[in-house]
């Protein structure tokens, strides 16, 4: 049989159960909070915060202002510029005395380049110059070949004879330095130069066994007068 007292007992039991559940939930939340705090401590949470607060100064906050040579110099030093231009140790191409490398080192130091940049730029420039020299030499060789073909076509069957006369004039009057200059400049086979020496050689061969031609004044006619009679 159901009794009123049983009803109150049931309500009391339910209230106790709810209170126990609430207590358990609160305890769980407390444990979770404590565990989170402990986890943060174990992971160095406090230490990370301290490190953030004591963060070092940035490498560069902003660029120096124009005209602030001292600030720019300090920045260049940070970026690896040597103390002096000699610190670049630029490569010098074979056959050069290093004067150009010394001058460019001074420019690079003034502009704030670091050693890696300076050496890289020097290597690029040397390679470019080498290619330019090769191209120039190829052009000189091609021009000499073209000029020789022109002379052969113009002189035709008399090429070998004229060449011998010209060679004698060259050997007589042209110093080695002049020949070297013609060779380097590509003018060694120039039709203009060839015709000039041919004319000189022909003048040398004239009347060797006879007395030199006399001028209107009765003196010996000079080689220059025979070559260029219009000149006074």
LINDA-V491399 format. One line per field, one symbol per residue. ss: DSSP state (h for helix, s for strand, l for the rest). burial: I if it has 16 or more other ideal C-beta (glycine too) atoms within 10 Angstrom, else O. A space follows every 50 residues. Layout:
# LINDA-V491399
ss: ???
burial: ???
This chain:
# LINDA-V491399
ss: lllhhhhhhhhhhhhhhhhhhhhhhhhhhhhhhhhhhhhhhhllhhhhhh hhhlllllllllllllllhhhhhhhhhhllllllhhhhllllllllllhh hhhhhhhhhhhlllhhhhhhhhhhhhhhhhhhhhhhhhhhhhhhhhhhhh hhhhhhhhhhhhhhhhhhhhhhhllhhhhhhhhhhlllllhhhhhhhhhh hhhhhllllllllslllllsllhhhhhlllll
burial: OOOOOOOOOOOOOOOOOOOOOOOOOOOOOOOOOOOOOOOOOOOOOOOOOO OOOOOOOOOOOOOOOOOOOOOOOOIIOOOOIIOOIOOIOIOOOOOOOOOI IOOIIOOIIOOOIIOOIIIOOIOOIIOOOOOOOOOOOOOIOOIIOOIIOO IOOOIOOOOOOIIOIIOIIIOOOOOOOOOOOIOOOIIIIIOOIIOOIIII IIIIOOOOOOOOOOOOOOOOOOOOOIOOOOOO
